[in-house]
Amino acid sequence: MDEADKDHDKNLMKLLGKSRNVSLKINGPNGIKVDPRKVESMTTMPPPTSVPELRRFLGMVQYLSKFLSELSYLTKPLRKLTEDEVKWSWIKEMTMCSRKCNSVK
């Protein structure tokens, strides 16, 4: 092993140590995966009862955009409820929409 390889390995070990100290996760050989803790926090949330609660839910769901290519389509009815001129009305379709977003595992 030449000097450049040793230096590389030393720097890599430093980086991995620092990332572990700050709880930084590095993609493994299988790529990125859904964090089950984040999905669980979304699935255990009660249905929103106000626009601020819905915005909070949508913010959490945005994390799933890496894993759900149709997320924008799925959340369209929910995002519509956050518009000023739309009256709050949580109906069956909204519950179905939030369940679909939560089904990613």
N, C-alpha and C positions, 0 to 999 in steps of 0.2 A: 504494500500500500504506500503510495507516494505522499508527499507532504500536503498536496492539494486535497486529496481524498480524506486525510486525517483532519484537516482544517474544516472541510465540509461536514464531516460526521460530528465534529465537536460543536459547530454552529447549529446543526440540526438538533442535537441533543439539548442545547441551550434553549432553542425555540420551543421544542416540545415541553420542556420543563416549565418555561414561562407560561405557555398556553394552558398547561394543567393547573398552574397556580391561579389563573383567572377564569377557570372553567370554560375555556374555549374548546369547542369540539371541532376536530378536523375530519373531513370526509374520509371514510374508510374505502376499502376496495370495491364495495358495492354502491358507492355514491351516497347521496344524502337520503335520509329517511325521515318520516314524520316522527316528531317527538311525542311519544304517547302521553306524557304529562300535559303537554299543551292541548292535545285533543281532548283529554279527560276534563281539563278545566272548562273547555267549551261545552262539552256534552252534559256537564253537571250544572251549568248555569240555568237558572229558571228563565222562562220566556221573558223577553223585555216587556216592560209596561210603559215605557216612555221613549222619546227620541234619544235622549242622552244614553239610556241603557242600550238601545239598539245600536247606536254609534260605537259604544264600547264593544258589543258583540261583533260588529262588522270589522272593527279594528283587530280583534283577536282572530277572526276568520281570515283576514288578509294574509296571515302567516301561511295558510293553505295554498296560496296562489302558485307556489312552486310545485305543488303536487296535484292540483286540480286545474286543468286547462280551461274548463268551462265555469270557473268560479264566478266570473263577471255575469254570465248568463244566470247562474243559480241565485245570485244575490240581488238581481235587478229588482224584484218586487220589494225586497227589504230596503234597498237604497231609495226606492221611490217614497217610502214612508218617511224618510228624513227630509224631504223637500218641504219648504215653508207652506206652500199652498195646499198640501195634502193633509187631510184630517187623519189622525191616528186611528187605526182600525186593525187590530191583530186578528186575522181570520185564519181559517184552516190552511190556506195556501202558504201563509207565512210560517206556520209551524212545520209544514212539509218542507219548505225551502230551508229552514234552519236545520232540520234533521238531515237533509241531503249534504249540507255543508259539514255536518258533524260525522258523517259516515266514513270519512277518510281515516284509515288506520294503517 
